[in-house]
Amino acid sequence: MITEMTITETRKKITSLENKMGYDDTISITNHGKEVFALMKWDTYESIEETLEILADEKMLSNLKKGIAQVKDNGLVDFEDFKKSLECTK
């Protein structure tokens, strides 16, 4: 959810916002009615940053698409079976 707040309001409430904001919450900080900053939890920011990194890297994006296709096709391998297969290659 996006909440709008002026810079002045944000200054007054900044120390209490950490406990009031959830993962999906963003505060649009305005100055004279114009959006100038977005405030969000650090975990949310890191998630966005990692997503952009994946989308910008052709190989990682290709691997992600391949993994999604495997999930859709029920082509996943059980983790314990995978570990056993690795032991056979030693």
Backbone as ProteinMPNN parsed JSONL, in Angstrom:
{"seq_chain_A": "MITEMTITETRKKITSLENKMGYDDTISITNHGKEVFALMKWDTYESIEETLEILADEKMLSNLKKGIAQVKDNGLVDFEDFKKSLECTK", "coords_chain_A": {"N_chain_A": [[0.835, -1.163, 0.0], [0.522, 2.225, -0.784], [1.266, 5.137, 0.874], [0.765, 8.573, 1.201], [2.858, 11.22, 2.274], [3.974, 14.264, 3.624], [7.181, 15.942, 3.52], [7.625, 17.266, 5.927], [5.816, 15.94, 7.679], [6.945, 13.405, 7.576], [9.473, 13.826, 8.747], [8.685, 14.271, 11.388], [7.624, 11.795, 12.095], [9.448, 9.802, 11.518], [10.994, 8.127, 13.247], [9.153, 6.366, 14.302], [8.122, 4.97, 12.217], [9.313, 2.584, 11.372], [8.27, 0.396, 12.826], [5.656, 0.462, 12.043], [5.38, 0.02, 9.365], [4.873, -2.387, 6.804], [6.087, -5.138, 4.755], [5.041, -4.695, 2.174], [4.454, -2.027, 2.191], [4.776, 1.371, 1.216], [5.931, 4.661, 1.458], [5.079, 7.591, -0.042], [6.851, 10.37, -0.294], [6.278, 13.734, -0.245], [6.936, 17.017, -1.572], [5.71, 20.109, -1.548], [3.467, 19.04, -2.841], [4.554, 17.475, -4.85], [5.879, 14.322, -5.691], [8.823, 13.231, -4.206], [10.464, 11.411, -2.892], [10.664, 7.892, -2.128], [9.813, 5.835, 0.494], [10.646, 2.845, 2.041], [10.649, -0.458, 3.569], [13.798, -1.977, 4.354], [14.186, -4.652, 3.57], [12.335, -4.891, 1.512], [13.385, -3.113, -0.356], [15.852, -4.421, -0.912], [14.876, -6.74, -2.114], [13.692, -5.717, -4.451], [15.985, -4.669, -5.664], [17.5, -7.031, -6.094], [15.788, -8.373, -7.837], [15.826, -6.662, -10.07], [18.51, -6.946, -10.721], [18.606, -9.631, -11.542], [16.867, -9.53, -13.752], [18.352, -7.907, -15.428], [20.512, -9.448, -16.121], [21.254, -11.603, -18.596], [21.844, -14.378, -18.54], [21.128, -15.184, -15.919], [18.419, -14.524, -16.014], [17.551, -16.232, -18.008], [18.022, -18.702, -16.739], [16.19, -18.448, -14.641], [13.75, -18.387, -16.062], [13.856, -20.957, -17.131], [13.729, -22.486, -14.779], [11.172, -21.771, -13.858], [9.622, -22.826, -15.911], [10.176, -25.541, -15.514], [8.953, -25.963, -13.042], [6.283, -25.519, -13.765], [5.941, -27.642, -15.529], [6.119, -29.716, -13.848], [8.642, -30.747, -13.496], [10.536, -31.019, -11.516], [13.205, -32.113, -9.344], [13.496, -34.26, -6.594], [15.073, -33.124, -3.646], [16.618, -34.788, -1.95], [17.07, -36.993, -3.618], [18.558, -35.712, -5.566], [20.881, -35.007, -4.102], [21.847, -37.58, -3.588], [22.471, -38.369, -6.189], [24.619, -36.741, -6.704], [26.536, -37.781, -4.991], [27.146, -40.135, -6.229], [28.702, -39.35, -8.311], [31.182, -38.764, -7.37]], "CA_chain_A": [[0.0, 0.0, 0.0], [1.28, 3.469, -0.84], [0.734, 6.222, 1.696], [1.416, 9.844, 0.897], [3.227, 11.964, 3.463], [4.854, 15.395, 3.306], [8.506, 15.872, 4.148], [7.465, 17.713, 7.31], [5.2, 14.83, 8.42], [7.925, 12.317, 7.637], [10.463, 14.203, 9.752], [8.1, 14.107, 12.72], [7.237, 10.41, 12.367], [10.446, 8.868, 10.984], [11.474, 7.134, 14.209], [8.103, 5.388, 14.618], [7.655, 4.316, 10.99], [9.878, 1.235, 11.234], [7.367, -0.603, 13.403], [4.312, 0.6, 11.461], [5.39, -0.333, 7.947], [5.04, -3.781, 6.44], [6.906, -5.43, 3.578], [4.428, -4.131, 0.969], [4.131, -0.616, 2.389], [5.674, 2.405, 0.713], [5.474, 6.021, 1.738], [5.426, 8.57, -1.059], [7.156, 11.604, 0.406], [6.045, 14.841, -1.17], [7.372, 18.379, -1.269], [4.806, 21.002, -2.275], [2.575, 18.227, -3.657], [5.296, 16.683, -5.848], [6.574, 13.163, -5.119], [10.276, 13.414, -4.303], [11.15, 10.244, -2.34], [9.868, 6.725, -1.746], [10.36, 5.23, 1.7], [10.188, 1.459, 2.174], [11.474, -1.306, 4.438], [15.046, -2.372, 3.702], [13.981, -5.959, 2.922], [11.623, -4.633, 0.261], [14.373, -2.517, -1.256], [16.785, -5.471, -1.351], [14.138, -7.611, -3.03], [13.585, -5.007, -5.735], [17.334, -4.598, -6.224], [17.858, -8.368, -6.58], [14.956, -8.653, -9.009], [16.375, -5.888, -11.188], [19.793, -7.562, -11.075], [18.289, -10.846, -12.298], [16.286, -9.146, -15.037], [19.388, -7.277, -16.248], [21.523, -10.448, -16.468], [20.603, -12.529, -19.529], [22.013, -15.768, -18.121], [20.293, -15.424, -14.738], [17.024, -14.473, -16.446], [17.316, -17.482, -18.731], [17.92, -19.76, -15.729], [14.929, -18.253, -13.939], [12.681, -18.834, -16.956], [13.967, -22.416, -17.211], [13.216, -23.006, -13.515], [9.717, -21.575, -13.833], [9.063, -23.816, -16.837], [10.282, -26.852, -14.869], [7.901, -26.024, -12.019], [5.0, -25.658, -14.474], [5.902, -28.974, -16.144], [6.335, -30.678, -12.769], [9.91, -31.379, -13.814], [11.496, -30.814, -10.432], [13.841, -33.305, -8.795], [13.523, -34.274, -5.134], [16.383, -32.691, -3.176], [17.373, -35.943, -1.434], [17.511, -37.752, -4.797], [19.613, -34.923, -6.194], [22.097, -35.173, -3.3], [22.353, -38.936, -3.825], [23.072, -38.416, -7.519], [25.92, -36.082, -6.621], [27.453, -38.691, -4.315], [27.545, -41.161, -7.198], [29.682, -38.794, -9.277], [32.47, -38.498, -6.699]], "C_chain_A": [[0.891, 1.242, 0.0], [0.537, 4.535, -0.041], [1.486, 7.489, 1.344], [1.672, 10.608, 2.19], [4.143, 13.114, 3.034], [6.205, 15.19, 3.987], [8.405, 16.251, 5.625], [6.864, 16.61, 8.174], [6.202, 13.704, 8.624], [8.986, 12.601, 8.691], [9.94, 13.937, 11.163], [7.903, 12.633, 13.085], [8.307, 9.38, 12.039], [10.863, 7.789, 11.978], [10.423, 6.082, 14.542], [7.663, 4.594, 13.397], [8.144, 2.877, 10.853], [8.903, 0.165, 11.712], [5.964, -0.569, 12.805], [4.237, 0.127, 10.019], [5.593, -1.833, 7.761], [5.865, -3.913, 5.176], [6.369, -4.736, 2.328], [4.107, -2.641, 1.077], [5.214, 0.296, 1.826], [5.075, 3.751, 1.097], [6.0, 6.912, 0.616], [5.621, 9.898, -0.336], [7.097, 12.756, -0.599], [6.615, 16.152, -0.639], [6.556, 19.308, -2.159], [3.944, 20.216, -3.272], [3.248, 17.357, -4.703], [6.019, 15.529, -5.15], [8.076, 13.322, -5.322], [11.069, 12.219, -3.769], [10.137, 9.113, -2.15], [10.566, 6.084, -0.557], [9.772, 3.836, 1.848], [11.108, 0.707, 3.116], [12.707, -1.751, 3.654], [14.903, -3.715, 2.975], [13.287, -5.804, 1.57], [12.579, -4.07, -0.776], [15.332, -3.575, -1.798], [16.128, -6.414, -2.347], [14.034, -6.994, -4.416], [14.944, -4.968, -6.422], [17.763, -5.952, -6.816], [17.057, -8.735, -7.828], [15.485, -7.921, -10.231], [17.704, -6.467, -11.663], [19.562, -8.818, -11.928], [17.771, -10.497, -13.691], [17.318, -8.53, -15.983], [20.45, -8.264, -16.727], [20.859, -11.528, -17.329], [20.692, -13.986, -19.07], [21.142, -16.084, -16.906], [18.814, -15.429, -15.113], [16.646, -15.75, -17.188], [17.148, -18.654, -17.758], [16.615, -19.665, -14.947], [13.757, -18.75, -14.781], [12.671, -20.36, -17.067], [13.393, -23.056, -15.942], [11.706, -22.887, -13.416], [9.037, -22.593, -14.741], [9.103, -25.215, -16.218], [9.211, -27.015, -13.795], [6.551, -26.263, -12.689], [4.842, -27.055, -15.057], [6.076, -30.086, -15.124], [7.637, -31.452, -12.992], [10.966, -31.174, -12.746], [12.026, -32.145, -9.921], [13.815, -33.182, -7.268], [14.941, -33.976, -4.656], [17.226, -33.865, -2.677], [17.885, -36.801, -2.59], [18.659, -37.029, -5.499], [20.928, -35.084, -5.44], [22.699, -36.552, -3.522], [23.021, -39.034, -5.184], [24.43, -37.75, -7.536], [26.948, -36.988, -5.974], [27.95, -39.766, -5.263], [28.603, -40.642, -8.164], [31.03, -38.535, -8.655], [33.483, -39.531, -7.062]], "O_chain_A": [[1.897, 1.291, 0.708], [-0.648, 4.793, -0.254], [2.709, 7.475, 1.206], [0.826, 10.645, 3.084], [4.996, 12.935, 2.164], [6.347, 14.377, 4.901], [9.035, 15.62, 6.474], [7.344, 16.362, 9.281], [6.293, 13.124, 9.707], [9.357, 11.706, 9.451], [10.669, 13.44, 12.021], [8.006, 12.265, 14.256], [8.092, 8.189, 12.263], [11.065, 6.641, 11.582], [10.772, 5.004, 15.023], [6.902, 3.635, 13.532], [7.45, 2.041, 10.274], [8.739, -0.863, 11.056], [5.17, -1.481, 13.039], [3.15, -0.137, 9.507], [6.381, -2.461, 8.468], [6.291, -2.914, 4.595], [7.146, -4.243, 1.511], [3.548, -2.06, 0.147], [6.408, 0.022, 1.949], [3.859, 3.94, 1.061], [7.203, 6.975, 0.362], [4.663, 10.48, 0.174], [7.761, 12.752, -1.635], [6.753, 16.358, 0.567], [6.699, 19.292, -3.382], [3.717, 20.662, -4.397], [2.576, 16.575, -5.377], [6.691, 15.733, -4.139], [8.55, 13.52, -6.441], [12.224, 12.029, -4.149], [8.934, 9.341, -2.029], [11.769, 5.824, -0.599], [8.555, 3.657, 1.79], [12.207, 1.166, 3.426], [12.657, -1.884, 2.431], [15.443, -3.888, 1.883], [13.613, -6.5, 0.608], [12.583, -4.496, -1.931], [15.594, -3.623, -2.999], [16.758, -6.836, -3.316], [14.259, -7.662, -5.425], [15.042, -5.208, -7.626], [18.324, -6.003, -7.911], [17.59, -9.336, -8.761], [15.581, -8.504, -11.311], [17.991, -6.478, -12.86], [20.254, -9.029, -12.924], [18.186, -11.095, -14.685], [17.173, -8.62, -17.202], [21.21, -7.952, -17.643], [20.008, -12.276, -16.849], [19.726, -14.739, -19.198], [20.492, -17.128, -16.863], [18.042, -16.237, -14.596], [15.548, -16.28, -17.012], [16.258, -19.488, -17.922], [16.005, -20.685, -14.627], [12.877, -19.449, -14.278], [11.607, -20.979, -17.093], [12.662, -24.043, -16.016], [11.037, -23.805, -12.941], [8.002, -23.157, -14.386], [8.161, -25.99, -16.384], [8.627, -28.091, -13.657], [5.768, -27.102, -12.243], [3.737, -27.596, -15.08], [6.17, -31.259, -15.486], [7.721, -32.648, -12.715], [12.16, -31.159, -13.043], [11.368, -33.178, -10.052], [14.083, -32.111, -6.725], [15.904, -34.516, -5.2], [18.424, -33.926, -2.955], [19.016, -37.284, -2.545], [19.609, -37.657, -5.966], [21.976, -35.275, -6.056], [23.918, -36.688, -3.634], [24.038, -39.714, -5.322], [25.306, -38.151, -8.302], [28.116, -36.97, -6.362], [29.069, -40.257, -5.108], [29.325, -41.432, -8.772], [31.952, -38.118, -9.356], [34.621, -39.471, -6.595]]}, "name": "protein", "num_of_chains": 1, "seq": "MITEMTITETRKKITSLENKMGYDDTISITNHGKEVFALMKWDTYESIEETLEILADEKMLSNLKKGIAQVKDNGLVDFEDFKKSLECTK"}
